[in-house]
Amino acid sequence: MTDVRIITGNLSEHIIPALSDSNAVYMVVSFAMASGVRMLLPYLRSAVERGADIKILTGDYLHVTEPAALSMLMDLGAAAEVRLWKSNGIAFHPKAYLIGVGSDETTIIVGSSNLSKSAMTTGVEWNLALNSKAAPETVEEAYHEFMRLFYHEQTVPVNQQTLFEYDIEYRRHYARRNTGENPWADPESKTPEPVHREQPSIVRDHSSSYTPISPNKAQHDALQELHGSIEDGYDKAMVVMATGLGKTYLAAFLAREFKRVLFIAHREELLVQAQRSFRSVLPYRTMGIFNGLQKESGTDCVFASIFTLAMARHRKRFGPDDFDLIVVDEFHHAAAKSYQALLDHFRPKFLLGLTATPDRADGIDIYALCDGNVAYRTHFIEAIQNEWLSPFKYFGVYDETDYSRITWLGTRYDEDELAAHQLRDEAADAIYEAWAEHKQTRTIGFCSSIRQANFLAKHFANSGVRALSLHLQTAEMSRQQAIRSLASGDLDVIFTVDLFNEGVDIPNVDTLLFVRPTESLTVFTQQIGRGLRLHRDKDYCAIIDLIGNYRNADVKLRVFDSKSAWADTESKSSITIPVVPSSCEIHLDTMVVDLIQEMSRKRHPRKERLLQNYRDVKRLLGHRPSYLEVHLQSAVDVKAYRQEFGSYVGFLQWAGELTDEEIEVYERHKS
């Protein structure tokens, strides 16, 4: 084809020939319709038979994507990887097709066409087609951005379980609007398609890159344990260190003993920060970035994006034995599929996983990835007791929102119903009053959605507060500019959704404001870490938390308990009011105390956690998991199922997961 051209009609005439010769097909579209999938399906099947690398990402934004379209894509089989972007109210509008032919040629088409027959044929659409020969760097960046999006934490694999759940959401969405059907569907898609519905001491960066630096106490202790692991014959280990204790510097100190090092992270900022930290410790080593824009692969230390190395053509640039030490930052992500191929490819002398939160939100067991060898572990509570992190004052403020009236969708609350409660002036007034009473100088506010962040930023600004809503669509300033403005005091509050969960260092942040229901204790712990770094102008971190009768409200406080750091999270005695270090304080509204005690009495938190863990594994696998699969794919000790229910089958019966025939057999033989 011509190197660059505009296509204003019948995109299928360009897509289909390219698919016929493809060895790699990457698609990201806002919406996938049955009509579009049906049109391309024969060519995608042929590509599967040729062994092409196929990855297709679409979204659930506005519930336009048809379950039937996902069902047909799923029929391509395991050789084609299909994922669904969970928008959570964030607009999702990409339309791009990357089709690789031969060893080094790619056609990329970006424009307005979604995956529907009308958009591909008769619709008024503009698309720009670009050949990699014309702009290889642009195409390479597109590959990188695609992989970053494809394996984003907001995506889920499309399988029997996730399709079943989306189909329910889809039908509920249109039933609520009294339309009964998708108004965006192509006319021929009005005919129902078959859908699979089977329920199946702190280190800081110095101004000079070459300032000599030595380990702090936590790093020294961790290094000793790592050396012990190596002497004992281990070739991999995990280190769990609270945010702010210098995990990256620890890796750099360990790297002194290895010739070639690969450092892997999932965000660009982490790569740059890591390279800077390594330079402070290893000033005479060569350093290179390996990501979508840079391919510096021949250096002593390579800092690589997981989304670049997840592509086989980039991974194959390195031999299995090229690196003596591999460091995986934010190791709790390493159970994701994007990491698996990489970990299978390389054979380092030693693999080091770093994390502050070892338990993944989806429950997958990352301990198995390091042979269960946790060389060193320190919780943020222990770090505060050792004066390595800032103490805190926690203020639990009563939230009048009745979450029992908001639909729970298995992993989150219905975003529209939740927003209806949150986007009220009365709710914003209560949040502002709590913040004004307890805040200090620099605040990060964690919100449920972009809509809530925008709403609160405007509400605070109307009261004279210098507030910013920061998210992927923020136009007035970049993320780095916002961080600098908050650090310098030019901003009072940044409201965000999930941007500051990991890897952000603003030591003088002294106030955290939680205005969202806590759905994941792992994420809650990560967000707390944003305010605990030591700083000369900070005596403590104020944590202002709006607490209502949402799920996990009665167990979330256990993350602060000094008596149970790293204790068995499935213990039957749930913590109500935690015992915190002597330098810290817990202040709870009387109504909050009454609420969490009442919630603890009414439900069985251990059973609910086991049920949620089971559902997470089922969603991942797409079928009812076996006892062994629950053991392999989650961080929960599966013995808890036997302890609580007598047997795993007993749990399945309690959870309503057995057929009538299975229930009959279970009742007959359960003794």
N, C-alpha and C positions, 0 to 999 in steps of 0.2 A: 504494500500500500504506500501512498504518498506519506512522507514523514509526519506531516501535520495537516489535518484537514478538519473542516466543520461538517457535521452531519445534521441536516434539518428534516430528514424524513426517512422512514423505514430503516430503523437501526438494525433490524433483524438481518438485513442483507449484508451487514458488516460483521455482526456478532456470529452468525451461524457458520460462515466459511472459516472464521478464526477458530471456533470451537472444533471444527472438523480436523484441524491439524495440531491441536493444542497438546502440550504436555504439562501445563499448569493453568488452572482456572481459579482466579480469586475474584469473587463478586461481593460487593457491599451495597445494599439497596435499603432505602427507608422502608419500603413495602414490597412484599412478594404476594402476587395474586396467582390463583390457580391457572388462569388463562396463559400467563407468561411462562410459568413453570412447564405447563403442558407443551407449549410450543418448543421449548429448548430441551425438554427431557430426553428425546432420542439421541441428541448430540452429546448431552452430558453422560448418558449411559455408555456411549461409544468411548468417550474420554476415560471413563472409569475402567472399561475393558482394556484400554491401552496402558493403564497404570498411571494416568495423569494425577497430579497433585491438585485436588479440588477442595476449596474452602469457600463457603457461602455464608454470609452474615446478613441478616435482615433484622427488623426491629418490631417492637410491639407498640410503638408510639401511636396514640389515638385508636389502637386496635384496628388498623386498616389491613394489616397482613392477615390473610385468610388461613385458618387452620388447615384447610385442604391443600394449600400450597406447601405448607410445612410437611404435611403428610407425604406428598409426592416426592419432595426432596429427600425425606427420610428413607424412601424406598430405593434410593440410589445405593444404600448399604453403607457399611462401615468405612469403605474406601473413600467416601466423600464426607467431609466434616462440615456439618451445618450447625450454626449457632444463632441464638436469638438475643438481641440487645434488649435488656430490661430498662426502659427509659426512665421510670420513676418521675415522670413529669418533665423530663428534659427533652427538648425537641431533637429529633434524630432524622436528618435529611440527606445523608450521603447517597450518591448514585455513581458508582465507579465499577468498571470491569477491567481486570488485568488478566490478559490471556497470553501465556508464554508459548512460543513456538521454537523448537530447536534448543540449542544450548545457551544462547545469549540474546535472543530477540523476544521482545515483549511489545504487545499493543495494549495501550491503556486508553480507555474511553471514559470520559468524565462529563457529566452534564445533567440533564433533567429527567432522563428515562429511568423509571422504576421497572421492576420485573413484572410487567403485565403485557398482555398482547397489544392493547391499544397504544401503550407507551412505546412498544417495539415496532409498531407498524403504522397505524393511521393517525396517531395523536400528533399534535403540534409540539415538537420537542427539539431542543438544540443540544447537541453533544459535540465535544471536541475529541478527536482521535489523535493520539500521539504515538509514534514509534520510538522504541528505545534508542535506535540509531541516531535520532535527531536530538534527544535530550536524555542521555543515560543517567545523569545525576537526578533529574526530576523523577524518572521512572523508579530509580532506586529508593528515593525518598517516599514515593507512593507505596512501594512494597513494605517499607518500614512502618509507615503510618497504618497501613492495612493490618499488619500483624499486631501492632499495639492495640488497635481497636478490636480485632478478632478475639484476642485472649484477655480483653479487659475484664475486670471483676464484675462489671455489669452485664456480662454475657453468660448464657447458660447453653449447654449442648442441647440440641433438639433430639429428643428420644421419646419413647412411649409416655413416660411420666411427665416431662415438661410440656409435651404437646397436649396431654390430657388437661393439665392445669391451665394452659393458655386457652384451650377451647372453652373451658368454664368461664374464664375472665372475658373472653370474646363475646360469648352469648349473654353474660350478665350485663356487659357494657351496652349492647344494643337493646336488650330488654328494658334497661333503665331509661333509655331514650325513646321508648315506645316506637322504635322503627322496625325492630325485629330482624333487620338485615343490614348489611354493609352498604351504605350509599356510594362508596368509592369503587365497588366491584364493577368489572367489565360486564356488559349485558349477558354474555354467555356464562358468566360465573354465577348468575342468579340460581342456576340449577345446582342443587346440593351435590357436593363432591363427597366421596367416601373419606372419612377421617378415622385414623386409628384412635379409638377412644378407650382402649383397654387401660384400666387404672393401674396401671402397672406399679572518789575525787575526780574533777571533771577536766577533760581535754578540750581546749579551744583552738580554733584556727588562728595562726599568727600571721602578721602582715608579711613577714618574710617566708618564702617557700622553703628556705633552707635552714630555718632555726632548729638547732638540735632539740630533740624532744625525747622524753623517757616515759615509760609506762606509769600510769597512776596506779593506786592500790588495787582497784578492781581489775584492771588490765594485767597487772603483775600476777595476781592470783589466777586469772584465767589462763595466762601463758603457762604457768606451772602445771596446771591441770592438762592443758593440751600437750605439753611435752610428755607428761605421764601417759597419756593415751597413745602417743606415737611409740613410746618405749614399750608399751604393752602390746604393740602389734596392730593397733587400729589404723585403718587407712581413711577413716572419715569420722567426723564428730560435729556436734552442734553446740553452740554457745548461746545461752539465753541471757541477755543483759538488758536491763531497763534502759529505755530511751534516755540519752544524755550522758551515758558512761563511756562512750567512745568505742563502739564496736568496730568501726572502720579502722581506727588507729590500731586496735588490737590485731586486726588482720595484717596491717602493714608491719607491725613488730614481728609477727610470725613469719611474714614473707621474707624477712632477712635471711632465713635459713633455707630458702628455696630459690632455684635459679630462675625459672620462668613461672609467671603467675597470671592466671585469668580471673578477673573480678567481674561478676555478673550481677546486674541489677535490672529492675523493670521500669525505671524512670530515668530520663536524661540527667536531671539535676543530681541524682545519686551518683551517676558516673563521674560527673565533673567534681563533685565534693570528694569522692573517693580518690580520684587522681591527685587532687590537691593534698589530701591527707597522706597518701603514699609518698609524695614528693618530700614532705616534711621529715619522713622517717628514712627514705631511701633516695637521697638527692642525686646519687650517681647512677641510678638505674634509668633506662629509657622507658618512657610512658606513652601509650597510644590509646586512642578512642576508636572503638569498632562499633559503629551504629549505622543508621540509615544514610547519613551524610559523609561520614569518615570511615575509612577502612585501613586503619593503621595496625596491621596484623603482625609485623615483624619485630615488635619491641619486647623488652624484658617483661614489662607488665602491661597487659591488655585489659582495658575496661570496656566491657561489651554489653550491649543491650540484649536482653533476652529475646526481644521481638525480632532482632536481626539474626541471632544465632538459631532461632526456631525454624528458619528457612534452610532447607537442606543444602542449597547451593552455596550458602555462606558458611555453614557449619563444616562443609567438606573442604574448605580452605585450610583447615587445621587437621593434623593427624591426631589419632586417639592419644598418643603419648607426648604431644607437643608441650603440655603444661605439667609442671611438678606439683603446683598447688593451685587448686580452684576454690575460690571463695564465692559463695552465693549469698548475696545480701537479701534481707527480708525473706528468710528461708521458709517462712510459713506459706509463701506462694509456690514453693518448689514442687508440691504435689500436683500442680496444674499440668495439663498435657503439654503445654509449650516447653516446660522444663524437662519432661521425661525423655524426649528424644536426645536432648543435649546431654543429660546425665548418662544416658546409654552409650553415647558416642565416645565420650572422653574416658581415659583411664589415668587419672593423676596419681601421684604418689600419696597425696592427701587431699581430702575434700573437707572444707570448713563451711558450715552453715551458720549464719548469724541471724538472730531475731530477738525482738523484745517480747513477742507474743507467740509462743510455740503452738498454740491451738488455732487451727484454721477455722474461719467462720463456718465453712461447710463441713467441718468435722473430719476431714481426711487426715490420716495419720502421717505426719511428716517425720516422726521418730524412726519409722522403719527406713527412711531414706538415709539415715546415718547409723544404721544397725543398732538403733536404740542407745547410742553412746552420746549422752549429754555430758560433755566434759566439764562445763561450768554453768551455773545458774544463779542469778540474783534477781529478785523481784524488786519493783520500784519502792515497795515498802521497806525492804531491807536496805536499799540504797539511801533512803531518807534517814533511817536509823543510824547509818554510817556517816551521815552528813555529806554524802556524795551528790544528793539531789535536794532541791528546795522542799521545805515542809509545805503543807497545804492547810487551808481552812475550807471545809466543805459545808455548803449551805443548801440543805434540801428544802426547796420551796414548794408548797402545795399547788398543784395544777388542777383546776376545777373541770378540765375536759373529761368527759365520760367516754373512755376508750372502748368500753363494752358495747357501745352503740356503733362502733366503726368496724367494718368487715375486715376480718383477718384472712389474708390470702395464703397462709402457710408459712411464708418467710417475711412478710411485711404487711402493713395496713394498706387498705385501699387508698390510693393517693388522692383521688378526688374527694372522698369522704373525709380523709384526714385534713386536707387543705380547707374544706368548708369550715372545720372547727378552728383551724389555726389562723386563717386570714380574716380575723375579726378584730376590730379596734379594742374590744374588751380584753382579748387574749394578749394583744400587743401591749396594752397599758399595764397588764399584770407583769409581763416580762420586763418592761422598762422599769417599773417600780422595784422589782427584785434586783435588777442590775444596778440601779442608782444607789440602792441601800448598801450593797456589798462590794461593788467593783473597786478596782484600783486605777491603774493608768492605761494599760494596753490589753485589749480584749479580743479573743477569738470566739465567735459564736457558732455553734454547730447546729445546723438546721436539717429538716427532713427533705426539703425540696428547694429548687431555685425560686419557685413562687414565694415560699415562705421567707427565703433570704432577701429577695427583692422587697417584699412587703415590710419586713422588720427594718431593713436599712433605710427605707423611706420614712417609716414611722419615727425612728430614732433621729434622723436628720431633721425632721419637722420640730423636734425638741431641742435642736441646736447641737446635736452630737455629730461629730465627724465620722460618719459610718459609710461602709462600702459593702456591697454584695459582690462577692468574688466567686466566679465559677467559669466554666469553659466558654460561656458566651459573653463574659464581661468585656466591654469595649473601651471604657474610659481609661483603664490602665492595665498593664500587664501584671501577671502574678508576681514577678520579681519586684516591680515598682511598688505594688501593694505591700509586699513584705518589708521593703525599705521604708515606706511611709509609716507603717505601724511601728517599726523598730525606732524610727527617729521621733515619733510622737506627733507626726502630721496627721495621723489617723487615730481615732479612739477605738473603733470597733471594726473588725472584718467579720461579716456573716458569710459562711460558706457551707457547702454540703459535705463533700468527702475529700476536698483537696488537701487538707492538712492532717490526714491520718498518719502519714509516714514521711520520714526523711526531711522535714522542714525544721530549720533551726532558727528560732527567734528567742534567744535566751531571756530578753527583758519582757516577754509576755508574762503578765502577772495575774490575769483573770481569764477564766474559761467559763463560757455561758452555754449550757445545754438546754435547747428548746425543742428537743425531739425525743420521741420515745426510744428507749434503749432496746434495740432489737438484738444486738450482738455484744456480749461482754468483751470479746476480743477487740472490737472496734472502739468500744468505750475506753478500754485500757490504753490503746494507742493514742486516742485523743487526749486523755489525761496527761500523757507524756509530753504533749506540746507545751505545757506550762510549768514543768518541774525542773528545767535546767537552772543551774545556779547563775546568779548575776549580782553584781555589786549593789545595784539599786533595788533589789528585790528581797524582802524579808520572808515572804511566803507567796503561794499561789492561791488566789481565791477561786473556788470551784462553785459556781452557781448552777444548780440543777433543778429544773422544773419537773416534779414527780407527780404523775397521775396514776390511775389504775390500769396502766398498760402492762403487757407481758414483760416479765423479768424485773419489774419494779421492786419486788420483795426480795430478790436475790442479788441485785446489782451491787449493793453496798459491800458485799463480801470481798470485792476487789481491793477495798481499803483496809481489810482486817489484818492486823499485825500478827495475830495468832494463827492465821490459816494461809499465809502466802504459800502458794504451790501445794496446798492441801488437796485432798481428793475432792474434786468439784461435785462428785455425785454422792457425797455423804448424805445420810438421811437427815442430819441435824442442820437445817439451813440457818445461816446467820441473819439476824434481823438488824441489830444495832452493832456495828463493828467496834472493835477495840483498836484504836489507831496509835501510832508512835506518840511519845510524850510531847514532841514538838509540833504536833498537828492537832486540829480540832474538828469535831463533827457537830454541826448545828442543824437540827431537824425541826420543822414546824410540827406542832402537836398533831395536826391533822395528817401529816406525813407518817408519823409514828403509828397512829391508829390505822392508817391505810395499809402499810406494809405488814403490820401484825395481822390484820384481818385477812389480807391476801394469803399470808402464810398458813393461816388456819383453814382457809377454804379449799385450797388446792394441794396437789401432791407435786411439788416442784421436781422431784427426782424422776417421777414417771413422765412428766411432761418433757423433761430434757431428753429422756431416752426415746420418747416418741418423736421429738424434733430431730434427733440424731438419725433415727431410722428413716424419716422422711427425706432428710438431706441425702443419704446414701441412695435411696430409691430414686430420687430426682437425678442424681449423677449417673446411675447405671441404666435407668429407664425400665426397670422391672423390680419385682419384689425381691429384695436381696436375701441371700442365704445367711445363715449364722456366720459362716466363714467370711463372706463378703462384708458383713457389717464389721467384723473384726479387722479385716485388712484395710477397709476404706474409711475408718473413722478413728478419732482419738479417744473415744469412750472405751473403757474397759468392759468388754462384752459380758464379763461375769455379772455385771450389774443387772442384766436382763434376767439371768437365772435367780439372782438374789431377790429381785423385786416381784417376779412373776412365776417363779418355779421352774420355768424353761423358756427357751426362745419361742417355741410354739405357743406357750401360754401368753406371752406378750402379743404375738400375732393375733390370737383370739381376742384379747382385750382391746387391741387397736382396730378390730374390725377388718382384718386383712385376710381372713380365711374364708374359703367357699363353704357352702352348706355341707358338702360331703366331708370336707376337712374338719369342720366343727364336730360333726358326728363321730369321726374317728378320734379326734382329740378328747372329746368327752368320755369316750369308751375306754381310752388307754392312758389318760393323763397321769394316773397314779404310777 
